[in-house]
């Protein structure tokens, strides 16, 4: 095998590996964030209280559902 062909195959394998790694990591992080949202109801309650609002459980639940729906919509 010629040297030029072997270098070309090494570069091609590197590029394919980078692409597969990038899209694999992206898919993994999307699934992780969907299953483990970065904001919980307790965090949301604390943020609302700091803004001077008294959040009810119903309002918190509605906001969490809206955030999850938006994350699902953005993921598609």
C-alpha positions as CSV (number, residue, x, y, z in Angstrom):
1,X,0.0,0.0,0.0
2,X,1.3,3.4,-0.9
3,X,2.1,6.0,1.8
4,X,-0.4,8.5,0.3
5,X,-3.2,6.0,0.4
6,X,-2.5,5.1,4.1
7,X,-2.4,8.7,5.1
8,X,-5.7,9.3,3.3
9,X,-7.3,6.4,5.1
10,X,-6.1,7.6,8.5
11,X,-7.5,11.1,7.8
12,X,-10.8,9.6,6.6
13,X,-11.1,7.4,9.7
14,X,-10.3,10.4,11.9
15,X,-13.0,12.5,10.3
16,X,-15.6,9.7,10.5
17,X,-14.7,9.1,14.2
18,X,-15.1,12.8,14.9
19,X,-18.5,12.9,13.3
20,X,-19.8,9.8,14.9
21,X,-18.5,11.0,18.3
22,X,-20.0,14.4,18.0
23,X,-23.5,13.2,17.0
24,X,-23.4,10.4,19.6
25,X,-22.5,12.8,22.4
26,X,-25.1,15.2,21.2
27,X,-27.8,12.5,21.3
28,X,-26.7,11.4,24.7
29,X,-26.8,14.9,26.2
30,X,-30.3,15.5,24.7
31,X,-31.6,12.4,26.4
32,X,-29.8,13.1,29.7
33,X,-31.3,16.7,29.8
34,X,-34.7,15.4,28.9
35,X,-34.7,12.8,31.7
36,X,-32.9,15.1,34.2
37,X,-34.1,18.7,33.7
38,X,-31.6,21.3,35.0
39,X,-34.4,23.1,36.9
40,X,-36.6,21.4,39.5
41,X,-39.8,22.6,41.1
42,X,-37.9,23.5,44.3
43,X,-35.5,25.7,42.3
44,X,-38.5,27.3,40.4
45,X,-40.2,28.0,43.8
46,X,-37.1,29.6,45.1
47,X,-36.7,31.8,42.0
48,X,-40.3,32.9,42.2
49,X,-40.1,33.7,45.9
50,X,-37.0,35.8,45.2
51,X,-38.9,37.8,42.6
52,X,-41.6,38.5,45.2
53,X,-44.2,36.1,44.1
54,X,-45.9,33.4,46.2
55,X,-46.1,30.4,44.0
56,X,-48.9,27.9,44.4
57,X,-48.3,24.2,43.7
58,X,-50.7,24.4,40.7
59,X,-48.7,27.3,39.2
60,X,-45.4,25.5,39.7
61,X,-46.7,22.3,38.1
62,X,-48.0,24.3,35.1
63,X,-44.7,26.0,34.7
64,X,-42.8,22.7,34.8
65,X,-45.1,21.1,32.3
66,X,-44.7,24.1,30.0
67,X,-40.9,23.9,30.3
68,X,-40.9,20.1,29.5
69,X,-43.2,20.6,26.5
70,X,-40.9,23.3,25.2
71,X,-37.9,21.1,25.7
72,X,-39.6,18.3,23.8
73,X,-40.6,20.7,21.0
74,X,-37.0,22.0,20.7
75,X,-35.6,18.5,20.6
76,X,-37.6,17.5,17.5
